[in-house]
Amino acid sequence: MKTYPDSVRFLYSLGNEVKTIKMGLERIQALMSALGHPERAYAVVHVAGTNGKGSTCAMIEAGLRAAGHRTGLTISPHLIEPTERIQINREPVSEAEFVAAFARVHEAALRMVDEGTLDGHPTYFETVTAMAFWLFRERGVEWAVVETGLGGRLDATNIVEPRLSVVTPVDFDHEAWLGSSIEQIAKEKAGILKAGAGAAGKAGAVIAPMRDDAMRVIEERARALGVGLAKAGEVAVEELEMDAFGCRYRLGGEDGLRVECGLAGEHQVVNSRTAAVALRELGVADEAIARGIREARWPGRLERVRTRPDVILDGAHNPAGVRALARYIEKHFAGRRVWLIYGTMRDKSVDEIGDLLTPVASEIILTAADSPRALRPEALAPLFDHPRVRTAARLADAWEMAAEAGPEDAIFITGSLLLVGEAYTILR
């Protein structure tokens, strides 16, 4: 595979990363051994959770970079190009670097399959995870912030020995793989906690504020491992101010850290608070924490990309994300005509989506991303009891319908992150 398109085509040929997921660490452990364990060449912050893990990762990475460290960041899924999944100092790696990493991992995998030391080629997610770890070592990364793909305990990223584990709020998602109860899902997320993590006198794990049933499971896991917990919910937030595009507050009492977060939504108070507590546990100075959180960006999550009318992209891909979106619209766009362009995947829980979004929308256009996994808009329509519901086969058609919006209206393109990625291409 000598070109970037060739590499991407092969990765896509491995199948959808969710539907073809292989839960277990044996394959990735064998591959890392063959590559000389690149994941051990730098310090790691490992982040799991149902919601908020991406933006929390972005803020932790930004704080470490503001402190002068050379950083690596893994994310999933990507919005436009697979190179986004592997970032160094917050810049996606080049196509040439992506190809070099793919070639190294692919060649090792083929050799191991021939030798019988690997039971098959690594999956899409396993391959890109291995590529990231290898590239981080080759490029001299000091700190890697690693986002889990699905779950935690059996996720391919869980071969790392983290300096710090971080768990963001736990809610329902991917029940087919993680379990049908919050306790089961929390157990999978808590699988990233590791004995021996944390510097002297520091916690080995930071836990975001979350529902009690999830918190109990994570606390039990920490006790069993002897891992010190820092609970972000126990650090006071005072003088909180919020608007449609960010928040400001003081963290930790009268002389506490002044936080200014440019990511929108009340849930970003939770995420930035968690990131700040994590960075303090890593020994980062408050000045660097404040600068990192202030400058952190996380595309496609309540991101305003145009004005007059406002166009806001939000990958609200599960019920918790949709609830956060509905609260955001109620709080900041009441009295305005709100257009909602929504599409999701067949493997997502959609039963309550209509009830959550119908009250906050003036116009609803249901559509589908360009993916065989996309749920057809005609199947979604019965869930929306609204007088102004239309369907569009493609996002481009939905966007044409929304051309009727006036300059004071707001258009939200939301649901699947694949749909949000397509929106970037259309809006360019």
N, C-alpha and C positions, 0 to 999 in steps of 0.2 A: 504494500500500500504506500505509494510514493507521493500521493497528493492528498490535500485536505478533503475534497469531495469523495475520494475513494475511501478514506478512513471513516467518514461520516456514514457513507452508504453501508459499509460493513457493520458499523455499530447499530444502525437502524435494522439491518437484516437479522440481528440477534433477537429482535422482537421488542414489544413494548416493555419498558422497564418495570411496570407494575404487574402486568399479566404474566410475565415470564420470570418474576422474581424468584430467587432461590434463597430461602431462609436458612441460614447456617453459615458458619465461618470456616469450614474445612478448606474450601476451594481458595478463598482469598488468603488464608494463612499459608497455604502451600505456595501460592504465587508470590507473596511477599518474601518468603524464604528464598525463592529462586532469584528474586531481584535484590537480595542483600538487605532486606528489611529497611527500606527507605523511610518507613513511618516512624523509625526510632531516631532519626537524625535531627529532630527539632522538637520543641515543646508543643504540646497540643491542648487546645480547649475543645472539648467534645460537647455538642449541643443536640439534645433531643426534645421532643414535645409535639403536641398536635398543632398548635397555632402559635405564631410569633417567633418560631425558631430562626427563620431567615433574617428578619429584621434585627433580632437579638444578636445573631452572628455578625451582621453588618456593623452594629454598634461596638461590639467587642473588638472586632478587627480594626475599626477606625481608632479606638482608644489605644490599642497596642501600637498601631502605626504612628499615632500622635506622640507616643512615648519614645519614638525613634527606632522601633523594631522593624525588621523586614518580615512581612507577613504573607502567609498563604491563606486562601479562603476557598472552601468548596461549597457549592450550592446545587440544589436540584429542585424542580426542573429548570432548564434554561428557558428564556423567553423567545429568543430569535436564533442564536447560534450556540452549538454545543461548547464552543470555546469559553462561554460565560461560566461554565461549571467549574473551571479551574482558574483562579485569579491569584496574582502575585502583586502585592502592594495595591490591591483593589482594581487592577487592570486585568481583563481577560488575557490569557496567554495568546500568543500569536498563532496563526494557522500552522506555521512551520514548527513551532514548539509542540503543538497538539499532535502533528503528524509524527514527530520524533518520539514522543511519549507513547503514542499508539503503536508504532512499529516495535518499540522495545517490549511492551507488554504482550502484544500479539505474537511476536516471535517466541517469547518465553512460553506462552500458553500453548502454542502449537507443538513446541518441543516436548513439553510436559505431557500433553495428550498422547503423543507418539510413544513416549517412554512409559506411559501408564501411570504416571504420578499425579495426573489430573483427570477427573472423570468426564470432562467436556470443556469446551471453551467457556471462559467466564461470561456471565451475563453482561448486558449493556452497563448496568450500574456498577458491577464488580470491576469491569474493564476500566471505566472512567475513574473509579476510586483509586485503582492501582496506578493509573496514569498520573493522577494528581499527586499521590504520595511520592512517586518517582521524580516528577518534575520539581516538587518542593525541595527535595534533596539536591537535585542538579542545579537549581537556581539559588541555593544558599539561604533558604527561608529559615528564620529563627523561631517564629511562632506560627502554627497553623491553627486556624479556626475551622473545625470540621463539623458540618451539618449532617446529621443522619438522613438517610433516605426514607426508610419506612420502619417504624418501631424503634428499636435500639438494641435489645439483647442479641438478636440474630442478624442485625444489619451489617452489611459488608464493612462499614466504617468502624465497627466495634472491635477491631484488632488493635487499635491504638491504646497506649498506656497514658492517659491524659494527666496533665498537671492539674486540670480542673474539669469537672463535669457540670453541665448546666442543663436543667430541665425546665422548659417553658410550660405554660398551661396545658393540661391534658383534657381532651374532650373526645367525643366519638368521631372516628374516621378509620377507614380501612379495617372495618370490623371482621371481614373475612379472614384476615391474616393475624390481627392483633387481639381478637376476642370481642365478645358482645357486651361486656360490662366495663364500666370505668376502671374498676379494680384490675381487671385483666389487662386493659390497655396500659394502665399506669405501671403494672409489673414489667411489661415489655420496655417501656421508656426507661424505667429505673435500672434496666440491665446495663446501662452505660456507666453506672457508678462502679468505681474500682478501688479495692483496698490499697492503701499506701499513697493515694493521691493527696495533693496539697502540700505546700511548703510548710516548714516548721511554724507552728502557731497559727496556721491558716486552714480554712475549710477545704475539703476535697471536692465539695459539691455545692452549687448554688441552686436554690429552688425558687421559682417564680411563685407569686400568689396564685393559688388555684383551689379548686373545690376540695372539701375535707376528705372525701373518700379516696381521691387520688393522692393527696398529701400523706395520708396514713400509710399507704402502700410504700411510698418512697422513703418515708421515715423508717419503716421497718427494715427495708433493704439497707439503708445507711447504717442502722444499728448492727445488723448482722455482719456487715463488712468492717465496722469500726471506722467509718468515714464521717468526718465532721461536716455538718450541714450549716450553711448560711442561708437563712430564709429572707428573701428580699421583702416579703410582706411585713417583716418586723422592723424594717427601717422606715422611719416616718417620712411621709410626703406632706410638705406644708406650702402654703401660699401658691397653690396650683392655679394656673391660668391656662385656658385652652381656647383655641379658635379652630377654624376649619382646616388649617394646614400646619398645626403643630401644638406644642405645649411647653410650658415653663413652670418650674417649681424648685423648691429647696429640699434637698434630701438629707435627712438625718439631724434635725434639730437646728437651733439658732445659728450655729457656726457651720452648718452643713454645706454640702456641695450644691452649687447653683447649676441646675440642669436646664438646658434649652434644646428641645428635640424638634427637628424639622420634619419628622414623619407624622402623618395625619392619623387621627383616630384616638379615642380614649384608651384603647388597648395599648397604644404606644407608651402610655404612662407606665403600665406594667412592664413592657419590654425594655424601656430605657432604664427603669429602676433596677430590673434584673441585671442588665448589662453593666450598670454602674457598680452594683454590689460585686459582680464577678470580677470586674477590673480592679476593684480595691483588694479583693482576695489575692489577685495576682501581683499586688504591690505597685500598681500604676498610680502615679501621682494624680491628685484631683484636677490639676490644671489640664493634664493630658486627657483625663476622662471627659471633662467638660468639652474640650475642643473636639474630641472624637465623636461624641454623641451629637454635638451641634452640626458637624460636617457629614455625618453618616447619611447615606442615601440607600433606598431599597426600591428599585423600579417595580411598577405594576401593582403596588399596594396603596390604594387611595392616593394615587399619583395624578395630580392635575397636569395635563399635557397641552391643553389649549384653553383659551378664554374667549368669551363672547361668541357662543355660549361656552361655559366651563365644560370641558371634557375630562372625565376622571376615570382612570383605569384601576380596577381592583380585582385581584385574583381571589375572590371569596369562594373557595372551592369546597367548603364543607359547611354544615349547619352553624358551627360556632363562628366561622368567618362571615356568613350571611347575617347572623344576628348582630355582629359588630357593624356591618355595613348599614343595616337598617337603623341602628341607633345613631350612627353618624349622620345619615340623611335626615332623620327626625330632628336632630339637634342643630344642624348647621344649614339645612336647606328647606326648612319649613316655610311655606308661603311661596316657594318658587315652583315652577313647572319642571318636574323631574322626569326625564326620559331614562328608561331602564332597558339596556340591551343585554340579554342574559342567555348563556349557553353553558351546558355542563356535560360531564361524561356519564356513561351508562353505569359505571361502578360506584357512583356517588349516591349518598342518601339524599333524596329530593322530596320526601313526603311533606316536610314542613316549610319548604322553600317558598311556595306560593303564599302561604299565610304570613310569612315574615316580610316579604317584599311588596305584596299587593297594597298594603296601607300607605306605603311611602312613595308610590310611583303614580305619576299622572298618565304616562304613556309606557306601555310595555311591549317590547319587540323580542320575541324568542327566536333564537337562531342556533347554529351549531358550528363548532370549529371544524376545520378540514382534517378530520381524523375518523378512522373506522370505529373508534371507541365513543364518539360523540353521540349523545342522546338526541334524537330527532326532535325538532321544535314542536311538531304535532303531538308527540307523546308528552311534552311538558305542559301544553296549553290547558288541559283539564285541571291542572293544579292551581291555576291562576283565575280566581273568581273576580274579574275586573272588567269594566265596560270597554276598556281600550287595550285589548290584547291582540297583537298581530304576530304572524310568523314570517320568517325569512329563511330561505334554505342556506344562505351563506352570510357571513358577517358583512361582506361588501354590500349585499342587498339591504341588510339591516341599516347600515350606515347611510345609504341613500334615502331610506325612509326617514331617518332622523334629521335629514337636511331641512325638514319643516321646522325644526327648533328655532326659537327666537334668541336674540342675543342675551337676554336675561335668564334663559333656561339653563338647565344643567343636564348633561348626558353622562350616564354611568355605563361603562362597558365592563361587564363583570361575569363571574362564574369561573370557568376553567382558565387556568394559566395559559393553556394553548390558545384560547380565544384572545386573551390579553396580548400574547405575542403576535398574533395576526393583526391586532389593532395597531400595534406599532408600525407594521409594514404599510397598512392602509393610510394611517395618519401622516406618514412621511411624504 
